[in-house]
C-alpha cells in the first residue's frame, strides 16, 4: 500500500470490504447497526492477525455490547486490548474530529466495571458478558490493559493533554488510546507490506527423527524427492510468525481467519496429543530441500494445502494455552523450479485441497492466464473511469483502493459482453458453474471465456474486459444511489442482463468496444444515454411478467427466461 494513499482511498478499501459482507446478507450500508458490526469485525481481524500474541477471546456481539466491540487477550504477556469501533464517516470523503465526550464515555466503562461488577453486565448479550467477565481479575493480576477507541473520524482536539493528566493518577491501571482515521490507516499500511512471493529459505525440525523419504522414479517429471514426517505445533507457529503470508503465495486460499477454523483451534487447545490423528496435515512444495538428520532446509517453500491448519495452530499458540503436545503431519515435495501452471504443480494443488471447502474458482487462480491478468488487468487512471485491479485469489491483499474484480465476476462480464448468444441462466447461482468448467466438460465455457492457451489476450479482448468492468461498476453505483426507489431496485440483480443489452445496442449502432475504451467520453456518453433506459425497460418487462403470477420464484423465473430476454433485446432496439 502506498504511503501516499489518501484518506478517501483508505475509506474505499474499508467500505468495499464491509459492502462485500453486507451483500452476503442482503443489506447495505444504510443499515448502520450491521455496518458498525462489520467494521468492528474488520478492525478486530486486522489487529488480531498482525499484532503477535493477541488471541481471540470471545465472539463480537452485534447489539447490547455495553460499549465494547471486542476484546483481545495475550495471557502469556499479561496484556488485554479492549476496543470500541465507530464507523461514522465511512461514506464521507473527508473527516471531522470525533466527539471528545464519546471517547471519555468509553474510557469510563473501567470505573463502571470496577464499581458495579456483574451488575453492569446484567442486560448485556452473552457475548458481551464473556468479553468482560474477567475484567476485575485482569486488573488484580496486573495485566496491562489498553482501552482503544477506534474511529473513522479524526482524533478529538485537546485530547492528548487529557490523557496525560488522567494517566498521571496511579489509581488508573490502564492505558488510553485513540486511533483516528490517520492512525488506523498507518497501521493498515504496515499490515499490507507482506511479500507475495515464497521465502527464499526456511529451516524446520521434524519431530523425533521420525520421517519417511522417497525418491521419485526417473520417469516422473517435475518431482525429485518427497519427505513425510511430523512437525511440532510450536515450531509451525514460529515459522508462520516469521514468514507470514509468504508461506502461502501459491496457495489457492491462504489463511481465512479464525471464524472459519474454530474447530481446528479448539482441537489444538483441548486435545493437542490427539491432533495428529484428527488433522489431515500439511502439504508443501519447494524447489529444493537439504536434510541433515531431522533438520530440513527448504528453498522457495510453499504450503499448498494446510494454510488453515498453520494459521489455526498459530492462533491456538497465541491464546496462551500450551500446545506442546501438538504434532502435525507434514509432506514436502521437491519439484524443482516452481511454476504454478497447468501440469504437475497445478495438479498437486488441486488434488490436495479437500480438507476445507474450496471455492471452485480457487482451482484456476494459478493458471497462466489468471497470473497474466493479475499483472495486467487493472485501470489506474481515474479519467478513464473506476480504478480497478484483478484479484485472482480470494484473500489477496490490495495495496490501493481499487475496485476488486474476481475471476468469477470477470467471467460473467466477459460472457455478457462477448457472447452473441446470451443465455440469462448462465450468470445465475445455478448456472455459473459452466463458467469455470473447461471445454472437456459438456457446456463448459472457461476456455472460451479466458482463452487459457494464450499467453496474453488480444487488444480487442482486453478492450472488452475494460469496457465491461466499467459498465458493471457504473451500474452498481447507479443502484446504490436509488435509495428509496424500491421499485426500480428490484432489477439490480440483472446487471449482466443490462450489460448484454447495452452490448446489443452497441452492435446495432456499430460502435466498437475499442472505441469506448480509447475514448472515455464516448463510453460515458453512451452509458448516460442508454443505461437508465435499459434498466427501466427491464423493470417494465419484469412487471408485465409478474402479472397473474403467484409464488416466491417470479423474479428467479424471469431472470432465467430466454424468451423474455429475447423480447428485451427487441425492446432495446426501439431505444435507438
Rosetta blueprint (number, residue, H / E / L):
1 X L
2 X L
3 X L
4 X L
5 X L
6 X L
7 X H
8 X H
9 X H
10 X H
11 X H
12 X H
13 X H
14 X H
15 X H
16 X H
17 X H
18 X H
19 X H
20 X H
21 X H
22 X H
23 X H
24 X H
25 X L
26 X L
27 X L
28 X L
29 X L
30 X L
31 X L
32 X H
33 X H
34 X H
35 X H
36 X H
37 X H
38 X H
39 X H
40 X H
41 X H
42 X H
43 X H
44 X H
45 X H
46 X H
47 X H
48 X H
49 X H
50 X H
51 X L
52 X L
53 X L
54 X L
55 X E
56 X E
57 X L
58 X L
59 X L
60 X L
61 X L
62 X L
63 X L
64 X L
65 X L
66 X L
67 X L
68 X L
69 X L
70 X E
71 X E
72 X E
73 X E
74 X E
75 X L
76 X L
77 X L
78 X L
79 X E
80 X E
81 X E
82 X E
83 X E
84 X E
85 X E
86 X E
87 X L
88 X L
89 X L
90 X L
91 X L
92 X L
93 X L
94 X L
95 X L
96 X L
97 X E
98 X L
99 X L
100 X H
101 X H
102 X H
103 X H
104 X H
105 X H
106 X H
107 X H
108 X L
109 X H
110 X H
111 X H
112 X H
113 X H
114 X H
115 X H
116 X H
117 X H
118 X H
119 X H
120 X H
121 X H
122 X L
123 X L
124 X L
125 X L
126 X H
127 X H
128 X H
129 X H
130 X H
131 X H
132 X H
133 X L
134 X L
135 X H
136 X H
137 X H
138 X H
139 X H
140 X H
141 X L
142 X L
143 X L
144 X E
145 X E
146 X E
147 X E
148 X E
149 X E
150 X E
151 X E
152 X L
153 X L
154 X E
155 X L
156 X L
157 X L
158 X L
159 X H
160 X H
161 X H
162 X H
163 X H
164 X H
165 X H
166 X H
167 X H
168 X L
169 X L
170 X L
171 X L
172 X L
173 X L
174 X E
175 X E
176 X E
177 X E
178 X E
179 X E
180 X L
181 X H
182 X H
183 X H
184 X H
185 X H
186 X H
187 X H
188 X H
189 X H
190 X H
191 X H
192 X L
193 X L
194 X L
195 X L
196 X L
197 X L
198 X L
199 X E
200 X E
201 X E
202 X E
203 X E
204 X E
205 X E
206 X L
207 X H
208 X H
209 X H
210 X L
211 X E
212 X E
213 X E
214 X E
215 X E
216 X L
217 X L
218 X L
219 X L
220 X L
221 X L
222 X L
223 X L
224 X L
225 X E
226 X E
227 X E
228 X E
229 X E
230 X E
231 X E
232 X E
233 X H
234 X H
235 X H
236 X H
237 X H
238 X H
239 X H
240 X H
241 X H
242 X H
243 X H
244 X H
245 X H
246 X H
247 X H
248 X H
249 X L
250 X L
251 X L
252 X L
253 X L
254 X L
255 X L
256 X L
257 X L
258 X H
259 X H
260 X H
261 X L
262 X H
263 X H
264 X H
265 X H
266 X H
267 X H
268 X H
269 X H
270 X H
271 X L
272 X H
273 X H
274 X H
275 X H
276 X H
277 X H
278 X H
279 X L
280 X L
281 X L
282 X E
283 X E
284 X E
285 X E
286 X E
287 X L
288 X E
289 X E
290 X E
291 X E
292 X E
293 X L
294 X L
295 X E
296 X E
297 X E
298 X E
299 X E
300 X E
301 X E
302 X E
303 X E
304 X E
305 X E
306 X L
307 X H
308 X H
309 X H
310 X H
311 X H
312 X H
313 X H
314 X H
315 X H
316 X H
317 X H
318 X H
319 X L
320 X L
321 X L
322 X L
323 X L
324 X L
325 X L
326 X L
327 X E
328 X E
329 X E
330 X E
331 X E
332 X E
333 X E
334 X E
335 X L
336 X L
337 X L
338 X L
339 X L
340 X L
341 X L
342 X L
343 X L
344 X H
345 X H
346 X H
347 X H
348 X H
349 X H
350 X H
351 X H
352 X H
353 X L
354 X L
355 X L
356 X L
357 X L
358 X L
359 X L
360 X H
361 X H
362 X H
363 X H
364 X H
365 X L
366 X L
367 X L
368 X H
369 X H
370 X H
371 X H
372 X H
373 X H
374 X H
375 X H
376 X H
377 X L
378 X E
379 X E
380 X L
381 X L
382 X H
383 X H
384 X H
385 X L
386 X L
387 X L
388 X E
389 X E
390 X E
391 X E
392 X L
393 X L
394 X L
395 X L
396 X L
397 X L
398 X L
399 X L
400 X L
401 X L
402 X L
403 X E
404 X E
405 X E
406 X E
407 X H
408 X H
409 X H
410 X H
411 X H
412 X H
413 X H
414 X H
415 X H
416 X H
417 X H
418 X H
419 X L
420 X L
421 X L
422 X L
423 X L
424 X L
425 X L
426 X L
427 X L
428 X L
429 X L
430 X L
431 X L
432 X L
433 X H
434 X H
435 X H
436 X H
437 X L
438 X L
439 X L
440 X L
441 X L
442 X L
443 X L
444 X L
445 X L
446 X H
447 X H
448 X H
449 X H
450 X H
451 X L
452 X L
453 X L
454 X L
455 X L
456 X L
457 X L
458 X L
459 X H
460 X H
461 X H
462 X H
463 X H
464 X H
465 X H
466 X H
467 X H
468 X H
469 X H
470 X H
471 X H
472 X H
473 X H
474 X H
475 X H
476 X H
477 X H
478 X H
479 X H
480 X H
481 X H
482 X L
483 X L
484 X L
485 X L
486 X L
487 X L
488 X H
489 X H
490 X H
491 X H
492 X H
493 X H
494 X H
495 X H
496 X H
497 X H
498 X H
499 X H
500 X H
501 X H
502 X H
503 X H
504 X H
505 X H
506 X H
507 X H
508 X H
509 X H
510 X L
511 X L
512 X L
513 X H
514 X H
515 X H
516 X H
517 X H
518 X H
519 X L
520 X H
521 X H
522 X H
523 X H
524 X H
525 X H
526 X H
527 X H
528 X H
529 X H
530 X H
531 X H
532 X H
533 X H
534 X H
535 X H
536 X H
537 X H
538 X H
539 X H
540 X H
541 X H
542 X H
543 X H
544 X H
545 X H
546 X H
547 X L
548 X L
549 X L
550 X L
551 X L
552 X L
553 X L
554 X H
555 X H
556 X H
557 X H
558 X H
559 X H
560 X L
561 X L
562 X H
563 X H
564 X H
565 X H
566 X H
567 X H
568 X H
569 X H
570 X H
571 X H
572 X H
573 X H
574 X L
575 X L
576 X L
